[in-house]
Amino acid sequence: MAEVKSPMAGTIFELIAAVGDAVEEGDELVILESMKMEIPVEAPGDGTVAEIHIAQGDQVQEGDLLVTIGD
């Protein structure tokens, strides 16, 4: 299991991945908006999206858990 955490504080602008989606390393999972910039959050490795811990519009802090990826 891989935990994908927020690289910085911001707002969840867009959810790209859904539970059950197969992802590869580098695939965009979430778009985070911070300081009027859109920052893609990418999968750290191959796997399947097991859980999404946030919703569009949520405020997150650096280090908050966004997505869990299973094997």
Backbone as JSON, one array per atom type, in Angstrom:
{
  "sequence": "MAEVKSPMAGTIFELIAAVGDAVEEGDELVILESMKMEIPVEAPGDGTVAEIHIAQGDQVQEGDLLVTIGD",
  "N": [[0.84, -1.18, 0.0], [0.49, 2.18, -0.82], [0.68, 5.43, 0.41], [-0.57, 8.49, -0.59], [0.28, 11.71, -0.09], [-0.49, 15.17, 0.63], [1.5, 17.59, -0.96], [1.63, 20.2, -0.19], [-0.15, 22.91, 1.47], [-3.51, 23.6, 0.51], [-6.32, 23.67, -1.77], [-8.5, 21.09, -2.85], [-8.79, 20.87, -6.14], [-9.52, 19.27, -8.33], [-10.57, 15.91, -8.68], [-9.06, 13.28, -10.19], [-8.56, 10.54, -10.34], [-10.4, 7.54, -9.51], [-11.83, 5.32, -7.06], [-10.76, 2.03, -7.49], [-9.58, 2.43, -9.94], [-6.92, 1.56, -12.13], [-3.61, 2.57, -11.85], [-0.54, 4.01, -13.01], [2.91, 4.64, -12.23], [3.48, 8.08, -11.92], [1.07, 8.86, -13.04], [-1.54, 11.29, -12.96], [-3.4, 11.98, -10.06], [-4.83, 13.75, -8.48], [-5.68, 17.2, -8.6], [-4.31, 19.9, -7.08], [-5.0, 23.05, -5.78], [-3.12, 25.85, -5.08], [-2.0, 28.9, -3.94], [-3.0, 30.19, -6.23], [-2.14, 28.51, -8.22], [-2.21, 25.48, -10.12], [-1.49, 22.34, -9.03], [-0.39, 19.23, -9.94], [-0.9, 16.08, -8.37], [0.81, 13.15, -8.24], [0.79, 9.58, -8.88], [2.86, 7.51, -6.91], [3.74, 5.05, -7.69], [2.96, 1.98, -9.47], [-0.35, 0.55, -9.34], [-3.58, 0.02, -7.79], [-6.22, 2.27, -7.17], [-7.2, 2.38, -3.94], [-8.47, 3.78, -1.86], [-9.98, 6.99, -1.52], [-9.42, 9.84, 0.2], [-10.32, 12.4, 0.34], [-12.38, 15.12, -0.89], [-13.58, 16.98, -3.74], [-12.96, 20.42, -3.44], [-12.25, 20.35, -0.77], [-10.22, 21.6, 1.9], [-6.81, 21.17, 2.44], [-3.88, 20.33, 4.32], [-0.27, 20.48, 4.27], [1.06, 17.26, 4.02], [-1.3, 15.91, 4.61], [-3.31, 13.0, 4.18], [-4.23, 11.92, 1.02], [-4.84, 9.95, -1.02], [-5.0, 6.38, -1.15], [-3.1, 3.81, -2.45], [-3.27, 0.53, -3.59], [-1.88, -2.78, -4.22]],
  "CA": [[0.0, 0.0, 0.0], [1.2, 3.46, -0.87], [-0.13, 6.58, 0.82], [-0.24, 9.7, -1.33], [0.0, 12.83, 0.82], [-0.45, 16.49, 0.02], [2.83, 18.2, -0.91], [1.53, 21.55, 0.38], [-1.51, 23.31, 1.83], [-4.27, 24.1, -0.62], [-7.7, 23.21, -1.97], [-8.64, 20.06, -3.86], [-9.41, 21.49, -7.31], [-10.13, 18.24, -9.16], [-10.23, 14.5, -8.47], [-8.92, 12.64, -11.5], [-8.67, 9.09, -10.15], [-11.53, 7.03, -8.74], [-11.58, 4.03, -6.42], [-10.78, 0.92, -8.44], [-8.79, 2.74, -11.14], [-5.53, 1.12, -12.21], [-2.74, 3.71, -12.13], [0.88, 3.74, -13.17], [3.77, 5.67, -11.67], [3.44, 9.34, -12.65], [-0.3, 9.25, -13.42], [-2.13, 12.31, -12.09], [-4.5, 11.49, -9.23], [-5.55, 14.89, -7.91], [-5.13, 18.54, -8.87], [-4.35, 20.72, -5.88], [-4.85, 24.48, -6.07], [-2.43, 26.54, -4.0], [-1.43, 30.18, -4.36], [-3.52, 30.43, -7.59], [-1.49, 27.59, -9.15], [-2.74, 24.13, -10.1], [-0.38, 21.43, -8.84], [-0.8, 17.83, -10.04], [-0.36, 15.12, -7.41], [0.97, 11.96, -9.08], [0.97, 8.26, -8.26], [4.28, 7.2, -6.68], [4.05, 3.75, -8.28], [1.84, 1.28, -10.09], [-1.28, -0.1, -8.42], [-5.01, 0.3, -7.93], [-6.7, 3.22, -6.17], [-7.95, 1.65, -2.93], [-9.3, 4.73, -1.12], [-9.79, 8.43, -1.71], [-9.7, 10.37, 1.53], [-10.69, 13.8, 0.22], [-13.4, 15.43, -1.9], [-13.33, 18.25, -4.43], [-13.27, 21.59, -2.62], [-11.69, 20.22, 0.57], [-8.98, 22.27, 2.25], [-5.84, 20.23, 2.98], [-2.6, 20.85, 4.8], [0.88, 19.68, 3.86], [1.16, 15.98, 4.7], [-2.59, 15.25, 4.74], [-3.49, 11.83, 3.34], [-5.17, 12.16, -0.07], [-5.22, 8.73, -1.74], [-4.26, 5.16, -0.83], [-2.96, 2.94, -3.63], [-2.93, -0.85, -3.26], [-1.19, -3.54, -5.27]],
  "C": [[0.88, 1.24, 0.0], [0.23, 4.56, -0.45], [0.36, 7.8, 0.07], [-0.68, 10.87, -0.46], [0.16, 14.16, 0.09], [0.95, 17.1, 0.14], [2.83, 19.6, -0.29], [0.07, 21.82, 0.77], [-2.22, 23.85, 0.59], [-5.68, 23.56, -0.62], [-7.71, 22.14, -3.05], [-9.45, 20.65, -5.0], [-10.14, 20.45, -8.15], [-9.64, 16.86, -8.74], [-10.19, 13.85, -9.84], [-9.14, 11.13, -11.37], [-9.92, 8.77, -9.33], [-11.15, 5.69, -8.12], [-11.73, 2.92, -7.46], [-9.98, 1.17, -9.71], [-7.38, 2.15, -11.03], [-4.69, 2.33, -12.59], [-1.3, 3.23, -12.27], [1.67, 4.9, -12.56], [3.72, 6.91, -12.55], [2.06, 9.76, -13.12], [-0.82, 10.3, -12.44], [-3.34, 11.75, -11.37], [-5.44, 12.62, -8.82], [-4.89, 16.16, -8.42], [-5.38, 19.38, -7.63], [-4.17, 22.17, -6.29], [-4.24, 25.16, -4.85], [-1.79, 27.79, -4.58], [-1.76, 30.47, -5.83], [-2.8, 29.6, -8.65], [-2.17, 26.23, -9.02], [-1.56, 23.16, -10.08], [-0.88, 19.99, -8.96], [-0.12, 16.99, -8.96], [-0.37, 13.77, -8.13], [1.11, 10.69, -8.25], [2.46, 7.97, -8.09], [4.71, 5.87, -7.29], [2.81, 3.15, -8.9], [0.94, 0.66, -9.02], [-2.71, 0.24, -8.76], [-5.42, 1.26, -6.82], [-7.62, 2.47, -5.2], [-8.92, 2.57, -2.18], [-8.96, 6.15, -1.53], [-10.29, 9.09, -0.43], [-10.17, 11.83, 1.52], [-11.79, 13.95, -0.84], [-13.04, 16.76, -2.55], [-13.79, 19.4, -3.54], [-12.72, 21.53, -1.2], [-10.42, 21.04, 0.71], [-8.06, 21.22, 2.87], [-4.59, 20.96, 3.42], [-1.47, 19.96, 4.28], [0.93, 18.4, 4.69], [-0.16, 15.26, 4.91], [-2.69, 14.09, 3.75], [-4.57, 12.11, 2.3], [-5.74, 10.87, -0.65], [-4.38, 7.57, -1.21], [-4.28, 4.28, -2.08], [-2.52, 1.56, -3.15], [-2.25, -1.52, -4.44], [-2.1, -3.97, -6.38]]
}
